[in-house]
Amino acid sequence: MSETSRPEVAPTDNASPVLYSERLWVPVWWWAVGLFVAGLLAAEVHMGAPGLRAWLPYVLLLPLPVWGLVWLSRLRVEVVEEPSGVHLRVGQAHLPVDVIARVAEVPGSAKSAALGRQLDPAAFVQHRVWVKPMALIVLDDPEDPTPYWLISTRRPAELLAALDRARPQTDGD
């Protein structure tokens, strides 16, 4: 069975050499705002509850924005060398680099066009609002209906360089 770009659970092998890795953390100011709002809500409840119950809202509400922001920041973009070949991993989806036809950087100024009218409904998209640039990865796999991947990345030039180094070179390139 051939590998495709459809999202599936990729095996985790800590011994695999990582050629590129990035985690798409939310901006720092989101943390400040989230903790401020949770603290404000806890303070509101604190004012109406006497004694030990007054601290309960802080214990319950302050971990919520921390959990939420860590959950939003869970996406990793990696180029990993595995025994079966080099793969691009985006979250749980993985793609062998030998099915990549070409790659391109999508600057933040062109992001709305790439995600709007120009977006192919069959494309694989991993978009994060807080990350402006994106990478366009066009596929050449006749068994896969996905025409391309469009993924958020803070360092598109480094990602595309790692993919270019990992891709098998042909005489036509």
Rosetta blueprint (number, residue, H / E / L):
1 M L
2 S L
3 E L
4 T L
5 S L
6 R L
7 P L
8 E L
9 V L
10 A L
11 P L
12 T L
13 D L
14 N L
15 A L
16 S L
17 P L
18 V E
19 L E
20 Y E
21 S E
22 E E
23 R E
24 L L
25 W L
26 V L
27 P L
28 V H
29 W H
30 W H
31 W H
32 A H
33 V H
34 G H
35 L H
36 F H
37 V H
38 A H
39 G H
40 L H
41 L H
42 A H
43 A H
44 E H
45 V H
46 H H
47 M H
48 G H
49 A L
50 P L
51 G H
52 L H
53 R H
54 A H
55 W H
56 L H
57 P H
58 Y H
59 V H
60 L H
61 L H
62 L L
63 P H
64 L H
65 P H
66 V H
67 W H
68 G H
69 L H
70 V H
71 W H
72 L H
73 S L
74 R L
75 L L
76 R E
77 V E
78 E E
79 V E
80 V E
81 E E
82 E E
83 P L
84 S L
85 G E
86 V E
87 H E
88 L E
89 R E
90 V E
91 G L
92 Q L
93 A E
94 H E
95 L E
96 P E
97 V H
98 D H
99 V H
100 I E
101 A E
102 R E
103 V E
104 A E
105 E E
106 V E
107 P L
108 G H
109 S H
110 A H
111 K H
112 S H
113 A H
114 A H
115 L H
116 G L
117 R L
118 Q L
119 L L
120 D L
121 P L
122 A L
123 A L
124 F E
125 V E
126 Q E
127 H L
128 R L
129 V L
130 W L
131 V L
132 K L
133 P L
134 M E
135 A E
136 L E
137 I E
138 V E
139 L E
140 D L
141 D L
142 P L
143 E L
144 D L
145 P L
146 T L
147 P L
148 Y E
149 W E
150 L E
151 I E
152 S E
153 T L
154 R L
155 R L
156 P H
157 A H
158 E H
159 L H
160 L H
161 A H
162 A H
163 L H
164 D H
165 R H
166 A H
167 R L
168 P L
169 Q L
170 T L
171 D L
172 G L
173 D L
